[in-house]
Amino acid sequence: MVQDKRLILLVTESNPQSQLFADYLRQQLGCSVSITAPGTAWKPRDTNDVLVLLDVDHMADTTMQAWQSRAAERPHTSLAAFNLRNEDHGVETLSCMHLQGIFYRDDPLPLICKGLSTLLEGHLWMSRSLMGRMLEFYRQHQINAYRPACGLTQRELEIIGLLGSGASNMEIADRLFVSEHTVKSHLYNIFKKIDVHNRLQAVNWARQNLGAPPPLTARRANGE
């Protein structure tokens, strides 16, 4: 039996469907289940263990990364995501997020409950094939860490590094003392050069091909 003080925090839009899902989890797992909107400032209660379950259908990339930062600051907190499309989506998400669990849109409810129980016990929940693909991803990451940066300028390398930290366009602009319009122009050029279509894909590409971002102290020399 799961201890009463354990909490599953569903980060999703509150609607009849999510309420039914929360009620089902309470009945099946015997623990507290709360729903909070993705943009809410989370103030954790006095619970022993918290499992934060992110609904990828209702969250922007920057919002997911913000929740990751919050979870990392709180002891005894694990992070998982649900409503992923397929295993490819799982690989893409795991390459940018430190998640302990992955659930897909077509997972049956009993399987989700089994996975959540496993996560509350402190274990990982993801398929062997997904874990194998992530091991290969990190192996390639080590191989590619020192490859040329595909024509990216020093400023573009700086911006993609800040992007990987979860910074918004405004935060990047403030950090680099440029306008938000300048940041958007740089991102447009970056996406075109590395052939990606969104921020998550860009972060994924950077982690595969660039390794750690270049030092901040060396970045201002080349201007915009």
N, C-alpha and C positions, 0 to 999 in steps of 0.2 A: 504494500500500500504506500502510495506517495505521501510524504509528510504534508500536513495541512499548511505549513508555512511556505511551501514551495509555490511559485507563481509562474504561470505562462502569460506573457504579455503579447497579445496579438496587435501588431502595428498595421492597421488597415482602416479603411473607411467603415464607420458604424452604420450598418443597414440590417434589414431582417435576416439576410443570408449569413452575415458574419455573426450576428447574435445567436442564430441557431447553431452555428459551428462552435461558438464558445460554450453554449449550453451542453452540447454533445461532449466536448472535451472535459468539462467539469464532471459530468456523470460517469464517463469512462475512466478518467484518471484520478478522480478524487482530490484534485488540487484546485487552487484558485486560478481563475482565468479572467483577465481584464482586456478590454479593447481600448486602444488609444489611437488617435489620428496620427498619420506619419509626421506632420509638422508640429506636433505637440512637444513642449519641453518636458521631458520625462523626469519626474521626481519619485525615485523608488521608495517603496515602503520598507518597513523592517521585516524583510523576509530572508530566509536562509539561502535559497537558491532562486535565481530568476532566469527563465528561458525567454529570450526575446525572439519572436517569430515575425519576420518581415514579409509582408505581402508585396511581391515584386510587381504585381499588376497595378499598384497604386502608389509607387514610389519612384522618384527621379534618382539618378545615379548619385547625385550629391547628397540627397536625403539619406540614402542607404549608408553612405560613407559616414555621415554625421552620426547615425545610430551606432555604427561600428565604433566610433570614437567614444561615445557615451558608455557602451558596454565594456570597453577596454579599461575605463576608469573605475569600474565598480567590481569588487571581488565577487566571486561566486555567480558570475553572470555568463551565460553562453548565448550564442547568436546563431540563428538558423533562418532560412528563407523558404517560402512556399509559393506555389503557383508558377514554378518555372516551366517553360514550354517543353523542354527535352534535355537530354544529356549535354548537347552542344551548348545550350544556354547555361547549364550547370557549370561547365568548364569555363565559359566566359565570365560568369559571376564569381566563381571561386578564385579566378586569377587576379581579381581586384579586391576581394573581400576575405576576411578571416572568419569563415563560417564553420560551425561544427556539424551542421545538418543541412540537407537539401531535400525538398519535397516537390514533386511534380504535379501538374494540374490533374493528371489522370490517376494519381495515387488514390486507392480506396481508403475510406475513413479508418477501418481497422488497422491498416498498415501505417497510416499517419499516427494513430495512437501508440502503436508499438514503437515507432521512431521517436516520438516525444518522450515516452517513458525511458528509452535508452539514453536520450540526451540529458534528461533530468538526473540520470544516474552517473553522468559525467563522461559518457562515451560518445564517439562520433556516430553519425548516421548518414551514410551515403553508400552507394553501390560499389562493389569491387571494381567494376569497369571504370566508373568515374574516378576512383582513387588512383587506378592505374594510369588514366589519362593525365591526371594532375601530376603524378610522379614524372611522366614524360615531359609535361610542360615545364616543370622546374629543372629537369635535366637540360632541355633546350635553352632555358633561360641562362643557365651557367655557361653553355657553349657560346651563346650569342651576346654575352654581356659586353664584349669589347669590339663588336662589329661596328663599322662606320654607321653614322646616324642618318643615312638615306637623304643627304642634302639638307638636313635641318640646320638652321643657323643657331648660334649660341643662345640668342634670345628665345628662339622657338624651343630649344632644349630646356631652357629655364621654365618656360610656360608649361610644357608638357610634364615637367617634374612637379610643379605646383598643382597641376591638374590631378596627378596621382595621389596627392595628399588630401584630396577632397575639397580643395578651394573652389569657391565660386568665381565667376568672371570678375565681379566687383572686388572680391578679396585678392585676386591676382593683380588687378589694376592697382589697388592700394599698396600691395607689397612691392610692385615694380615702379611705382610713381608714374604711371601712364593712365590714359583714359580707358574706360570700359570698351569703347569703340575700337581702340587699338588692340586690346586683348582679343576681341571678336575677329578682327582682321587676321591676327596671327593664328588663331585657331582655325580659321577657314583655310589658310595656307598650309598649316600642319596636316589637317585632315586630307587635303588634296595630295600632299606629298607622300603620305604613308597609306593612302587609299583606304580610309575608314570613314564612317558616316556619323559617329556620335562619340560622346566623351568616354563612355565605358569601353568602346572598341579602341580608342586612342590610348587609354590607360593600359589596356591589355597588351596592345602593340608595344608600348614603352617598356613594360616589364619583361616582355620576351626579348626585346632587341637592344635596350639601353642599359639595363641594370640600374644602379643608383643614379639619381639626378646629379648633375655637376654641382660643385661647391658654390654656395651663394656668393662668396667673396669674389669669385672670378667672373660674375655674370654681367656686371654693369658696364664693363669696358666696351662692349660692342654696340651699345645703344639699341634702338628699336629696329 
